[in-house]
Amino acid sequence: MSPVKTQKESQSIKVERTQTGVRMEKRMLKVLKTLAEYLDMSLGDLLEGIVLHSFEGKEPFSERLLTKIDEIKKVYELDLTSEHAHKLKE
Protein backbone atom coordinates (compact mmCIF):
# COMPACT_ATOMS: atom_id res chain seq x y z
CA MET A 1 0.00 0.00 0.00
CA SER A 2 1.48 3.37 -1.00
CA PRO A 3 1.50 6.31 1.41
CA VAL A 4 -1.21 8.94 1.00
CA LYS A 5 0.05 12.04 -0.82
CA THR A 6 -0.97 15.51 0.24
CA GLN A 7 -2.67 17.78 -2.30
CA LYS A 8 0.53 19.83 -2.65
CA GLU A 9 2.66 16.73 -3.33
CA SER A 10 0.22 15.31 -5.89
CA GLN A 11 0.24 18.60 -7.80
CA SER A 12 4.02 19.04 -7.86
CA ILE A 13 5.59 19.55 -11.26
CA LYS A 14 9.17 18.49 -11.86
CA VAL A 15 11.31 21.27 -13.34
CA GLU A 16 15.00 21.89 -13.93
CA ARG A 17 16.33 24.95 -12.11
CA THR A 18 19.56 26.80 -12.73
CA GLN A 19 21.64 29.13 -10.60
CA THR A 20 21.67 32.72 -11.83
CA GLY A 21 23.68 35.81 -11.06
CA VAL A 22 20.98 38.40 -11.64
CA ARG A 23 21.77 41.89 -10.32
CA MET A 24 18.97 43.81 -8.61
CA GLU A 25 18.49 47.08 -6.74
CA LYS A 26 19.56 46.49 -3.13
CA ARG A 27 16.43 47.73 -1.33
CA MET A 28 14.16 45.88 -3.72
CA LEU A 29 16.01 42.65 -3.01
CA LYS A 30 15.67 43.22 0.74
CA VAL A 31 11.91 43.68 0.35
CA LEU A 32 11.63 40.50 -1.72
CA LYS A 33 13.72 38.47 0.74
CA THR A 34 11.66 39.71 3.66
CA LEU A 35 8.40 38.93 1.82
CA ALA A 36 9.63 35.43 0.97
CA GLU A 37 10.52 34.87 4.63
CA TYR A 38 7.09 36.18 5.69
CA LEU A 39 5.44 33.73 3.28
CA ASP A 40 7.75 30.90 4.41
CA MET A 41 9.10 30.24 0.93
CA SER A 42 12.38 30.64 -0.87
CA LEU A 43 13.22 33.78 -2.80
CA GLY A 44 13.36 31.69 -5.98
CA ASP A 45 9.85 30.31 -5.40
CA LEU A 46 8.53 33.83 -4.79
CA LEU A 47 10.13 35.17 -7.97
CA GLU A 48 8.88 32.23 -10.04
CA GLY A 49 5.35 32.87 -8.78
CA ILE A 50 5.55 36.59 -9.58
CA VAL A 51 6.82 35.87 -13.10
CA LEU A 52 4.26 33.15 -13.85
CA HIS A 53 1.40 35.41 -12.73
CA SER A 54 2.80 38.33 -14.75
CA PHE A 55 3.18 36.20 -17.90
CA GLU A 56 -0.58 35.56 -17.73
CA GLY A 57 -1.47 39.17 -16.94
CA LYS A 58 -2.60 38.20 -13.43
CA GLU A 59 -1.96 40.05 -10.20
CA PRO A 60 0.63 38.10 -8.18
CA PHE A 61 -0.46 39.50 -4.78
CA SER A 62 -3.71 39.81 -2.84
CA GLU A 63 -4.74 43.13 -1.29
CA ARG A 64 -3.60 41.80 2.11
CA LEU A 65 -0.13 41.02 0.75
CA LEU A 66 0.10 44.37 -1.03
CA THR A 67 -0.51 46.04 2.34
CA LYS A 68 2.27 43.92 3.87
CA ILE A 69 4.59 44.80 0.97
CA ASP A 70 3.94 48.50 1.57
CA GLU A 71 4.92 48.02 5.22
CA ILE A 72 8.13 46.21 4.25
CA LYS A 73 8.96 48.87 1.63
CA LYS A 74 8.76 51.54 4.33
CA VAL A 75 11.21 49.63 6.54
CA TYR A 76 13.79 49.54 3.72
CA GLU A 77 12.89 53.01 2.40
CA LEU A 78 12.07 51.63 -1.03
CA ASP A 79 10.46 54.50 -2.91
CA LEU A 80 10.76 53.12 -6.43
CA THR A 81 7.60 52.51 -8.46
CA SER A 82 6.79 50.94 -11.82
CA GLU A 83 7.42 54.39 -13.35
CA HIS A 84 11.10 53.83 -12.57
CA ALA A 85 11.26 50.51 -14.46
CA HIS A 86 13.94 50.42 -17.16
CA LYS A 87 15.32 53.78 -15.98
CA LEU A 88 17.57 52.58 -13.14
CA LYS A 89 21.32 52.90 -13.53
CA GLU A 90 24.28 52.46 -11.22
Sequence and secondary structure as in RCSB ss.txt:
>XXXX:A:sequence
MSPVKTQKESQSIKVERTQTGVRMEKRMLKVLKTLAEYLDMSLGDLLEGIVLHSFEGKEPFSERLLTKIDEIKKV
YELDLTSEHAHKLKE
>XXXX:A:secstr
      HHHHT              HHHHHHHHHHHHHTTS HHHHHHHHHHHHHTT  SS HHHHHHHHHHHHH
TT    GGGTT    
